[in-house]
C-alpha cells in the first residue's frame, strides 16, 4: 500500500517546541495533512515514553495506533472531508539525538534520527544511554558520544533499529555540515557505516542537489519535517509503498533492491533557512559565487559568513547537475498550504483569516496533500476561490520566485 511517513518530529519536551504537541494533536494533524505514519519524537524522554506506552495500542506490527478512547476524544477536531478519507494513523517510536564530541582536532555536532522497533528496545536504549548522559533534561538529548559509538549502542539495544543522519547539510549540527561535520558519512560512522541505510536531506536541500555527491549513492534519500509544532507536520515527508509495518519500512530503507521507498515530498530548498550563505544580523545574503568573490568574509562586519547548504554541496560534488544517482526516486516540491493561502490573501500565516480559510478548505476538500497534489484547479476554484486556486496552480507549475533562506532565516515564497 502507498502511504506518507514523517518520522522526524519532536514533542513538547524538546527545547523550542510548541506546547500543543500531544499525541492526540499529532493524530489530528496527521489526518489534516494526509500522513499515515508519524514518528513519536523524543521517545527516550521518560515522561513522553510513559505517555506513549499509556496511549498506544500494539497490534504486533512495530507501529502503534492511538487507543480508541484518546482518538475519539479529539475526533471532532478533524475536518469532515479528512475523516471521510479514513486514514488509519500509526506511530513509530523515534527520537532525535544530538552528539557533541571532538574528533580530528575539531568539535563535531551531529544530529541523528533513531527509529526503534518496540517499547522493549526503547527501554534497553534508555538504560544504556542514561549511563552516558541526562535523558530527562531535553526531549532531544545532548550526549558527549562519538557518532560511531551511538550507532553501536543503538544496535546493541535493537538490531532492527534505523539510525538516519539528520538534515545532513545543515551548517551547525549535521554529518556533512560546514561548521562541525565531516566530508563523508564514512568518516562519521566508521566501520559501522554499513548499518546506515538512509540520510535525511533536510529542508535546505532536495534530492537533485544530493545526487551530485556520489558518496551518497549507497544511501536512500529521505525527507521529514523536523516539526517543532504539530501544524508543521508533513512539510517534508517520505512516500512508501510497503506493508504498513516497521519491518516493511526497514526493508524499504535497508535493501537497495526493494522498491518500497517510492519518493519524497520536499520543501523547495530555497525556502530552507540555510540554503545560501550570509549573515542574518548584517542582512547579507550571498550566492556561492559572491561568497567566493568576498573570500567568505561578510562585507559589513568583517567576520566569516555562515556557509549555506548550496555552497557545501558544491564543495563535495563530483557529479554533473542533472545526473541521477543509482537509488534516485521521484520527488515533488511543495509550498505548504497555509503559505499559499497567506500569499493569496496577503495575510500572515498565523492570522485568524488564514487559519479559518485553511480549516474551511480541509472541511470541504480533504487533507492537505490531496489538495496540493491532486485536486483539479477548476474544482479548487469552486471550493477555495479563484485567488487561492491560482496560487496552488502557480506552485505546481513553479511559476513564482523565492528569496532564498540564509543563516537561520527561512526563504520567502512570492507566488503573486
The 8 nearest C-alpha neighbors of each residue, nearest first, counted from 0:
[[1, 240, 241, 242, 2, 243, 239, 259],
 [2, 0, 240, 239, 241, 238, 3, 242],
 [1, 3, 239, 238, 35, 240, 0, 4],
 [2, 4, 238, 34, 35, 237, 239, 236],
 [5, 3, 36, 237, 236, 37, 34, 35],
 [6, 4, 37, 236, 223, 7, 233, 38],
 [5, 7, 38, 37, 223, 4, 8, 93],
 [8, 6, 225, 223, 5, 38, 224, 40],
 [7, 9, 225, 226, 40, 6, 38, 224],
 [10, 8, 40, 227, 41, 226, 13, 11],
 [11, 9, 12, 20, 13, 40, 41, 138],
 [10, 12, 18, 13, 20, 16, 17, 9],
 [13, 11, 138, 10, 137, 14, 41, 47],
 [14, 12, 138, 137, 11, 139, 10, 16],
 [13, 15, 16, 137, 12, 138, 11, 139],
 [16, 14, 13, 17, 227, 11, 12, 228],
 [15, 17, 227, 11, 14, 13, 228, 18],
 [18, 16, 228, 19, 11, 20, 227, 15],
 [17, 19, 11, 20, 16, 228, 21, 10],
 [20, 18, 17, 21, 229, 24, 228, 11],
 [21, 19, 11, 10, 18, 229, 228, 24],
 [22, 20, 24, 23, 19, 25, 10, 11],
 [21, 23, 25, 24, 26, 20, 51, 65],
 [22, 24, 26, 21, 25, 27, 70, 73],
 [25, 23, 27, 21, 26, 22, 20, 28],
 [24, 26, 22, 28, 27, 23, 229, 29],
 [25, 27, 23, 29, 24, 28, 22, 30],
 [28, 26, 24, 30, 25, 29, 77, 23],
 [29, 27, 31, 25, 30, 26, 32, 24],
 [28, 30, 34, 32, 26, 31, 27, 33],
 [31, 29, 33, 28, 27, 32, 81, 34],
 [32, 30, 28, 366, 29, 33, 81, 367],
 [31, 33, 367, 366, 29, 30, 34, 368],
 [32, 34, 30, 366, 31, 29, 368, 367],
 [35, 33, 29, 3, 32, 36, 4, 30],
 [34, 36, 88, 3, 2, 89, 4, 86],
 [37, 35, 4, 89, 90, 88, 34, 5],
 [38, 36, 5, 90, 6, 4, 91, 89],
 [37, 39, 6, 91, 93, 40, 90, 92],
 [38, 40, 92, 93, 91, 90, 42, 37],
 [39, 41, 9, 94, 93, 8, 38, 42],
 [42, 40, 94, 138, 43, 44, 9, 139],
 [41, 43, 48, 94, 44, 40, 93, 92],
 [44, 42, 41, 125, 45, 48, 94, 134],
 [43, 45, 138, 47, 42, 41, 135, 46],
 [46, 44, 48, 47, 43, 49, 135, 134],
 [45, 47, 49, 48, 44, 50, 135, 12],
 [48, 46, 50, 49, 44, 45, 42, 51],
 [47, 49, 42, 45, 51, 50, 46, 44],
 [50, 48, 52, 46, 47, 51, 45, 53],
 [51, 49, 47, 53, 52, 48, 54, 46],
 [52, 50, 48, 54, 53, 49, 55, 47],
 [51, 53, 49, 50, 55, 54, 48, 118],
 [52, 54, 50, 51, 55, 49, 56, 48],
 [53, 55, 51, 66, 52, 65, 50, 56],
 [56, 54, 65, 66, 64, 52, 51, 63],
 [55, 57, 64, 66, 63, 65, 58, 54],
 [58, 56, 63, 59, 55, 64, 62, 60],
 [57, 59, 60, 56, 63, 61, 62, 64],
 [60, 58, 61, 57, 62, 63, 244, 117],
 [61, 59, 244, 62, 58, 245, 57, 63],
 [60, 62, 245, 116, 59, 244, 117, 63],
 [63, 61, 91, 60, 90, 89, 245, 244],
 [62, 64, 90, 89, 57, 56, 55, 91],
 [65, 63, 89, 56, 55, 66, 90, 88],
 [64, 66, 55, 54, 56, 70, 67, 69],
 [65, 67, 56, 55, 54, 69, 68, 64],
 [68, 66, 70, 69, 71, 65, 64, 56],
 [67, 69, 71, 70, 66, 72, 65, 54],
 [70, 68, 72, 71, 67, 66, 23, 65],
 [69, 71, 67, 72, 73, 68, 74, 65],
 [72, 70, 74, 68, 69, 73, 67, 75],
 [71, 73, 69, 70, 74, 68, 75, 23],
 [74, 72, 75, 71, 76, 70, 23, 69],
 [73, 75, 71, 76, 77, 72, 70, 27],
 [74, 76, 73, 77, 72, 78, 71, 79],
 [77, 75, 74, 73, 78, 27, 24, 79],
 [76, 78, 75, 74, 27, 79, 82, 81],
 [79, 77, 362, 81, 80, 361, 76, 82],
 [78, 80, 362, 82, 81, 77, 83, 363],
 [79, 81, 365, 83, 362, 82, 78, 363],
 [82, 80, 365, 366, 83, 78, 84, 79],
 [83, 81, 79, 84, 85, 80, 77, 78],
 [82, 84, 80, 85, 81, 79, 365, 86],
 [85, 83, 82, 81, 86, 80, 365, 366],
 [84, 86, 83, 82, 87, 81, 30, 88],
 [87, 85, 88, 84, 35, 30, 33, 82],
 [88, 86, 85, 35, 89, 64, 30, 36],
 [87, 89, 35, 86, 36, 64, 26, 90],
 [90, 88, 36, 64, 63, 62, 35, 37],
 [89, 91, 63, 37, 62, 38, 36, 39],
 [92, 90, 38, 62, 39, 93, 37, 63],
 [91, 93, 39, 115, 114, 38, 42, 90],
 [94, 92, 114, 40, 38, 39, 113, 42],
 [95, 93, 41, 40, 113, 42, 112, 96],
 [94, 96, 112, 139, 111, 113, 41, 110],
 [97, 95, 111, 139, 140, 110, 141, 94],
 [98, 96, 110, 141, 109, 140, 142, 111],
 [97, 99, 142, 109, 144, 143, 141, 108],
 [100, 98, 108, 143, 107, 142, 144, 109],
 [101, 99, 107, 143, 106, 144, 145, 98],
 [102, 100, 106, 105, 107, 104, 103, 99],
 [101, 103, 105, 104, 106, 100, 107, 145],
 [102, 104, 105, 101, 106, 107, 181, 186],
 [105, 103, 102, 101, 106, 107, 100, 179],
 [106, 104, 103, 101, 102, 107, 179, 100],
 [105, 107, 101, 100, 179, 102, 108, 104],
 [108, 106, 179, 100, 99, 101, 180, 105],
 [109, 107, 99, 172, 179, 98, 173, 106],
 [108, 110, 173, 172, 98, 174, 97, 107],
 [111, 109, 97, 165, 173, 96, 172, 98],
 [110, 112, 164, 165, 96, 95, 163, 113],
 [113, 111, 95, 163, 162, 94, 165, 164],
 [112, 114, 162, 94, 93, 161, 95, 163],
 [115, 113, 93, 161, 160, 92, 162, 112],
 [116, 114, 160, 92, 117, 93, 121, 113],
 [115, 117, 61, 160, 245, 159, 120, 114],
 [118, 116, 120, 119, 115, 61, 121, 92],
 [117, 119, 121, 120, 122, 116, 52, 92],
 [118, 120, 122, 117, 121, 123, 116, 124],
 [121, 119, 123, 117, 157, 118, 122, 156],
 [120, 122, 118, 124, 119, 123, 125, 117],
 [123, 121, 125, 119, 120, 124, 118, 126],
 [124, 122, 120, 126, 156, 121, 125, 127],
 [123, 125, 121, 127, 156, 126, 122, 128],
 [126, 124, 122, 128, 123, 127, 129, 43],
 [125, 127, 123, 129, 124, 128, 122, 130],
 [128, 126, 124, 125, 129, 130, 123, 152],
 [127, 129, 131, 130, 125, 126, 124, 132],
 [130, 128, 131, 126, 132, 127, 125, 133],
 [129, 131, 128, 127, 132, 126, 133, 125],
 [132, 130, 128, 129, 142, 133, 127, 143],
 [131, 133, 129, 142, 130, 134, 128, 141],
 [132, 134, 135, 129, 136, 140, 131, 141],
 [135, 133, 140, 44, 136, 129, 132, 137],
 [136, 134, 133, 44, 137, 45, 138, 140],
 [135, 137, 134, 133, 138, 140, 44, 12],
 [138, 136, 139, 13, 140, 135, 12, 14],
 [137, 139, 13, 41, 12, 44, 140, 10],
 [138, 140, 137, 96, 95, 13, 41, 141],
 [141, 139, 137, 96, 134, 138, 97, 142],
 [140, 142, 97, 98, 96, 139, 143, 99],
 [143, 141, 98, 144, 132, 97, 99, 140],
 [144, 142, 99, 100, 98, 141, 145, 132],
 [143, 145, 142, 98, 100, 146, 149, 148],
 [144, 146, 148, 147, 100, 149, 98, 143],
 [147, 145, 149, 148, 188, 150, 144, 187],
 [148, 146, 188, 150, 145, 149, 151, 189],
 [147, 149, 151, 145, 150, 146, 152, 144],
 [150, 148, 146, 152, 151, 147, 153, 145],
 [149, 151, 153, 147, 148, 152, 154, 146],
 [150, 152, 148, 154, 153, 149, 147, 155],
 [153, 151, 155, 149, 150, 154, 148, 156],
 [154, 152, 150, 156, 155, 151, 149, 157],
 [155, 153, 158, 157, 151, 156, 152, 160],
 [154, 156, 152, 153, 157, 158, 151, 124],
 [157, 155, 153, 124, 123, 154, 120, 152],
 [156, 158, 154, 160, 159, 120, 155, 153],
 [159, 157, 154, 160, 155, 156, 153, 161],
 [160, 158, 157, 116, 161, 154, 115, 249],
 [161, 159, 115, 157, 158, 114, 154, 116],
 [160, 162, 114, 113, 163, 159, 115, 249],
 [163, 161, 113, 112, 195, 114, 160, 111],
 [162, 164, 112, 198, 197, 111, 165, 113],
 [165, 163, 111, 198, 167, 199, 112, 110],
 [164, 166, 111, 199, 167, 110, 112, 163],
 [167, 165, 201, 199, 200, 168, 169, 173],
 [166, 168, 173, 174, 165, 175, 200, 169],
 [169, 167, 176, 175, 308, 166, 173, 170],
 [168, 170, 176, 173, 171, 166, 167, 172],
 [171, 169, 176, 177, 178, 168, 172, 307],
 [170, 172, 178, 169, 179, 176, 173, 108],
 [173, 171, 109, 108, 110, 169, 170, 176],
 [174, 172, 109, 167, 176, 110, 175, 169],
 [173, 175, 180, 167, 109, 181, 176, 164],
 [176, 174, 180, 181, 168, 167, 173, 182],
 [177, 175, 170, 180, 168, 173, 169, 178],
 [176, 178, 170, 179, 180, 311, 175, 306],
 [179, 177, 170, 171, 176, 180, 172, 306],
 [178, 180, 107, 108, 176, 171, 177, 106],
 [179, 181, 176, 175, 174, 173, 107, 177],
 [180, 182, 175, 183, 174, 186, 187, 176],
 [181, 183, 175, 186, 180, 184, 315, 174],
 [184, 182, 185, 186, 181, 175, 214, 187],
 [183, 185, 187, 186, 188, 174, 182, 192],
 [186, 184, 189, 183, 187, 188, 192, 190],
 [187, 185, 183, 184, 189, 188, 181, 182],
 [186, 188, 184, 185, 189, 181, 146, 174],
 [189, 187, 147, 192, 185, 191, 186, 146],
 [190, 188, 185, 191, 186, 192, 187, 147],
 [189, 191, 192, 188, 193, 185, 147, 194],
 [190, 192, 193, 189, 194, 188, 147, 195],
 [193, 191, 195, 188, 194, 190, 185, 189],
 [192, 194, 191, 195, 190, 196, 185, 189],
 [195, 193, 192, 191, 196, 162, 161, 253],
 [196, 194, 192, 193, 197, 162, 163, 218],
 [197, 195, 253, 218, 252, 194, 219, 198],
 [196, 198, 219, 218, 163, 220, 195, 252],
 [199, 197, 164, 163, 220, 221, 200, 218],
 [198, 200, 221, 166, 165, 222, 201, 220],
 [199, 201, 166, 167, 204, 222, 205, 198],
 [202, 200, 166, 203, 199, 204, 222, 167],
 [201, 203, 271, 204, 268, 266, 200, 166],
 [204, 202, 271, 268, 274, 201, 273, 269],
 [205, 203, 268, 202, 201, 200, 208, 308],
 [204, 206, 207, 208, 268, 200, 209, 265],
 [207, 205, 209, 208, 210, 220, 204, 200],
 [208, 206, 210, 205, 209, 321, 211, 323],
 [209, 207, 206, 210, 205, 211, 204, 312],
 [208, 210, 206, 211, 207, 212, 205, 312],
 [211, 209, 324, 207, 212, 208, 323, 206],
 [210, 212, 318, 316, 209, 208, 320, 317],
 [213, 211, 316, 214, 210, 317, 209, 215],
 [214, 212, 215, 216, 211, 317, 318, 210],
 [213, 215, 212, 216, 183, 217, 184, 315],
 [214, 216, 213, 217, 218, 212, 209, 210],
 [215, 217, 213, 218, 214, 324, 325, 326],
 [218, 216, 215, 219, 214, 326, 196, 255],
 [219, 217, 197, 196, 216, 215, 220, 198],
 [218, 220, 197, 196, 252, 221, 198, 326],
 [221, 219, 198, 197, 199, 218, 200, 206],
 [222, 220, 199, 237, 198, 219, 200, 197],
 [221, 223, 236, 199, 235, 237, 200, 263],
 [222, 224, 236, 235, 5, 7, 225, 6],
 [223, 225, 235, 226, 234, 233, 232, 7],
 [226, 224, 8, 7, 223, 227, 9, 232],
 [225, 227, 8, 224, 231, 228, 232, 9],
 [228, 226, 16, 9, 17, 225, 8, 229],
 [229, 227, 17, 226, 230, 231, 16, 20],
 [228, 230, 231, 20, 232, 25, 28, 226],
 [229, 231, 232, 228, 28, 226, 25, 233],
 [232, 230, 226, 229, 228, 234, 233, 224],
 [233, 231, 230, 226, 229, 234, 224, 28],
 [232, 234, 235, 236, 224, 5, 231, 32],
 [233, 235, 224, 232, 231, 335, 266, 236],
 [236, 234, 223, 224, 265, 233, 264, 222],
 [235, 237, 223, 5, 222, 264, 233, 4],
 [238, 236, 263, 4, 222, 3, 221, 262],
 [237, 239, 3, 262, 263, 261, 2, 260],
 [240, 238, 260, 259, 2, 261, 1, 241],
 [239, 241, 1, 259, 0, 260, 261, 2],
 [242, 240, 259, 0, 247, 239, 243, 1],
 [241, 243, 247, 244, 0, 240, 248, 246],
 [242, 244, 241, 247, 245, 0, 60, 248],
 [245, 243, 60, 247, 246, 242, 61, 62],
 [244, 246, 61, 248, 247, 62, 249, 60],
 [247, 245, 249, 244, 248, 250, 61, 60],
 [248, 246, 244, 242, 250, 245, 249, 241],
 [247, 249, 251, 245, 246, 250, 252, 244],
 [248, 250, 246, 252, 247, 251, 253, 245],
 [251, 249, 253, 247, 252, 248, 254, 246],
 [250, 252, 259, 248, 257, 260, 249, 253],
 [253, 251, 249, 250, 196, 254, 219, 248],
 [252, 254, 196, 250, 251, 249, 255, 197],
 [253, 255, 256, 257, 250, 252, 251, 196],
 [256, 254, 257, 253, 326, 252, 251, 219],
 [257, 255, 254, 258, 251, 326, 253, 259],
 [256, 258, 254, 251, 255, 259, 250, 260],
 [259, 257, 260, 256, 261, 251, 240, 255],
 [260, 258, 251, 240, 241, 239, 257, 261],
 [261, 259, 239, 251, 258, 262, 238, 240],
 [260, 262, 239, 238, 259, 328, 240, 258],
 [263, 261, 329, 328, 238, 330, 260, 237],
 [262, 264, 237, 330, 238, 236, 265, 222],
 [263, 265, 331, 236, 235, 330, 332, 237],
 [266, 264, 332, 235, 331, 333, 267, 263],
 [267, 265, 332, 268, 333, 202, 235, 234],
 [266, 268, 332, 269, 270, 265, 333, 334],
 [269, 267, 203, 204, 270, 271, 266, 202],
 [268, 270, 403, 271, 267, 274, 410, 404],
 [271, 269, 410, 268, 267, 404, 409, 403],
 [272, 270, 203, 202, 268, 409, 404, 269],
 [271, 273, 409, 404, 408, 407, 405, 274],
 [274, 272, 405, 307, 406, 404, 271, 203],
 [273, 275, 203, 308, 307, 404, 269, 271],
 [276, 274, 307, 405, 309, 273, 286, 308],
 [277, 275, 307, 306, 285, 305, 405, 284],
 [276, 278, 284, 283, 304, 305, 285, 405],
 [277, 279, 283, 281, 280, 406, 304, 282],
 [278, 280, 282, 281, 406, 283, 277, 408],
 [281, 279, 282, 278, 283, 406, 277, 300],
 [280, 282, 278, 283, 279, 299, 300, 297],
 [283, 281, 279, 280, 278, 284, 277, 299],
 [282, 284, 278, 277, 281, 279, 285, 297],
 [285, 283, 277, 276, 282, 405, 278, 286],
 [286, 284, 276, 289, 277, 290, 275, 287],
 [285, 287, 289, 288, 275, 276, 290, 284],
 [288, 286, 290, 310, 289, 291, 285, 276],
 [289, 287, 291, 286, 290, 292, 285, 293],
 [290, 288, 292, 286, 291, 285, 287, 293],
 [289, 291, 295, 287, 293, 288, 292, 285],
 [292, 290, 294, 288, 293, 289, 295, 287],
 [291, 293, 289, 290, 294, 288, 295, 287],
 [292, 294, 290, 291, 295, 296, 289, 297],
 [295, 293, 291, 296, 292, 290, 289, 303],
 [294, 296, 290, 293, 303, 304, 291, 297],
 [297, 295, 303, 304, 294, 302, 293, 301],
 [296, 298, 301, 299, 304, 302, 300, 303],
 [299, 297, 301, 300, 296, 293, 283, 302],
 [300, 298, 297, 301, 281, 283, 302, 296],
 [301, 299, 302, 297, 298, 281, 296, 303],
 [300, 302, 297, 298, 296, 299, 303, 304],
 [301, 303, 297, 296, 300, 304, 298, 299],
 [304, 302, 296, 295, 297, 305, 301, 306],
 [305, 303, 277, 297, 296, 295, 278, 306],
 [306, 304, 277, 276, 406, 307, 278, 303],
 [307, 305, 276, 304, 310, 177, 170, 277],
 [308, 306, 275, 276, 273, 274, 309, 310],
 [307, 309, 274, 311, 310, 168, 273, 312],
 [310, 308, 312, 311, 307, 274, 275, 313],
 [311, 309, 313, 287, 308, 312, 307, 314],
 [310, 312, 308, 314, 313, 309, 177, 307],
 [311, 313, 309, 315, 314, 310, 316, 308],
 [312, 314, 316, 310, 311, 315, 309, 211],
 [315, 313, 311, 312, 316, 310, 317, 309],
 [316, 314, 312, 313, 212, 317, 311, 182],
 [317, 315, 212, 313, 211, 314, 318, 312],
 [316, 318, 212, 211, 315, 213, 319, 313],
 [317, 319, 211, 316, 212, 320, 213, 322],
 [320, 318, 322, 211, 321, 317, 316, 210],
 [321, 319, 322, 211, 318, 208, 207, 210],
 [320, 322, 323, 319, 207, 211, 210, 318],
 [321, 323, 320, 319, 324, 210, 318, 211],
 [324, 322, 210, 327, 321, 325, 207, 211],
 [323, 325, 327, 210, 326, 216, 322, 213],
 [324, 326, 327, 216, 323, 217, 210, 328],
 [327, 325, 324, 219, 328, 216, 255, 218],
 [328, 326, 324, 325, 323, 329, 210, 206],
 [327, 329, 262, 261, 326, 330, 263, 260],
 [330, 328, 262, 263, 327, 331, 261, 206],
 [331, 329, 263, 262, 264, 328, 332, 265],
 [330, 332, 264, 265, 333, 263, 329, 262],
 [333, 331, 265, 267, 266, 264, 330, 334],
 [334, 332, 266, 265, 335, 267, 331, 394],
 [333, 335, 336, 266, 338, 339, 394, 267],
 [336, 334, 338, 337, 333, 234, 339, 266],
 [335, 337, 339, 338, 340, 334, 367, 371],
 [338, 336, 340, 339, 335, 348, 341, 357],
 [339, 337, 341, 336, 340, 335, 348, 342],
 [338, 340, 336, 342, 337, 341, 390, 343],
 [341, 339, 343, 337, 338, 342, 387, 344],
 [342, 340, 346, 338, 344, 348, 343, 339],
 [343, 341, 345, 339, 340, 344, 338, 414],
 [342, 344, 340, 387, 341, 345, 386, 339],
 [343, 345, 341, 346, 342, 340, 353, 387],
 [344, 346, 342, 341, 343, 347, 340, 348],
 [347, 345, 341, 344, 348, 342, 350, 353],
 [348, 346, 350, 349, 341, 345, 353, 342],
 [347, 349, 341, 350, 337, 338, 353, 346],
 [350, 348, 347, 351, 354, 353, 346, 352],
 [351, 349, 347, 352, 353, 348, 354, 346],
 [350, 352, 354, 353, 355, 349, 356, 348],
 [351, 353, 355, 350, 354, 356, 346, 344],
 [352, 354, 356, 350, 355, 351, 341, 357],
 [355, 353, 351, 357, 356, 352, 358, 350],
 [354, 356, 358, 352, 357, 353, 351, 359],
 [355, 357, 353, 359, 354, 358, 360, 352],
 [358, 356, 354, 360, 355, 359, 353, 361],
 [359, 357, 361, 355, 360, 356, 362, 354],
 [360, 358, 362, 356, 357, 361, 355, 363],
 [359, 361, 357, 363, 362, 358, 364, 356],
 [362, 360, 365, 364, 358, 363, 359, 366],
 [361, 363, 78, 359, 80, 79, 360, 364],
 [364, 362, 360, 361, 80, 365, 359, 382],
 [363, 365, 361, 360, 80, 362, 370, 366],
 [366, 364, 80, 81, 361, 363, 362, 369],
 [365, 367, 31, 32, 81, 33, 369, 361],
 [366, 368, 32, 370, 369, 371, 31, 33],
 [369, 367, 371, 370, 372, 366, 33, 32],
 [368, 370, 373, 372, 367, 366, 371, 374],
 [371, 369, 367, 374, 368, 372, 373, 366],
 [372, 370, 368, 369, 367, 373, 391, 374],
 [373, 371, 369, 368, 370, 374, 395, 367],
 [372, 374, 369, 370, 371, 375, 368, 376],
 [373, 375, 370, 369, 376, 372, 379, 378],
 [376, 374, 378, 377, 379, 373, 370, 380],
 [375, 377, 379, 378, 388, 380, 374, 392],
 [378, 376, 380, 379, 375, 381, 388, 374],
 [377, 379, 381, 375, 380, 376, 382, 374],
 [380, 378, 376, 382, 377, 381, 388, 383],
 [379, 381, 384, 385, 377, 388, 383, 378],
 [382, 380, 378, 379, 384, 383, 377, 385],
 [381, 383, 379, 380, 384, 378, 360, 363],
 [384, 382, 380, 379, 381, 387, 360, 388],
 [385, 383, 380, 386, 381, 387, 382, 388],
 [384, 386, 380, 388, 387, 389, 383, 381],
 [385, 387, 389, 388, 343, 384, 390, 380],
 [388, 386, 390, 389, 343, 385, 340, 384],
 [387, 389, 391, 380, 385, 390, 386, 379],
 [390, 388, 386, 392, 387, 391, 385, 393],
 [389, 391, 387, 393, 388, 392, 339, 414],
 [392, 390, 394, 388, 393, 389, 395, 387],
 [391, 393, 389, 395, 394, 390, 388, 396],
 [394, 392, 398, 396, 390, 391, 395, 397],
 [393, 395, 397, 391, 392, 396, 390, 398],
 [396, 394, 392, 393, 397, 391, 333, 398],
 [395, 397, 393, 398, 394, 392, 399, 391],
 [398, 396, 394, 395, 399, 393, 400, 392],
 [399, 397, 393, 396, 394, 400, 414, 395],
 [400, 398, 414, 397, 413, 393, 401, 394],
 [399, 401, 413, 412, 414, 402, 398, 397],
 [402, 400, 412, 411, 403, 413, 410, 269],
 [401, 403, 411, 410, 412, 404, 400, 269],
 [404, 402, 410, 269, 401, 270, 274, 405],
 [410, 403, 405, 272, 409, 408, 274, 271],
 [404, 406, 273, 272, 275, 408, 407, 276],
 [405, 407, 273, 279, 408, 277, 278, 305],
 [408, 406, 272, 405, 273, 409, 279, 404],
 [407, 409, 272, 405, 404, 406, 410, 279],
 [410, 408, 272, 404, 271, 270, 407, 411],
 [404, 409, 411, 270, 403, 402, 269, 271],
 [410, 412, 402, 401, 270, 413, 409, 403],
 [411, 413, 401, 400, 414, 402, 410, 270],
 [412, 414, 400, 415, 399, 401, 411, 342],
 [415, 413, 399, 390, 412, 342, 400, 393],
 [414, 413, 342, 399, 343, 390, 393, 400]]
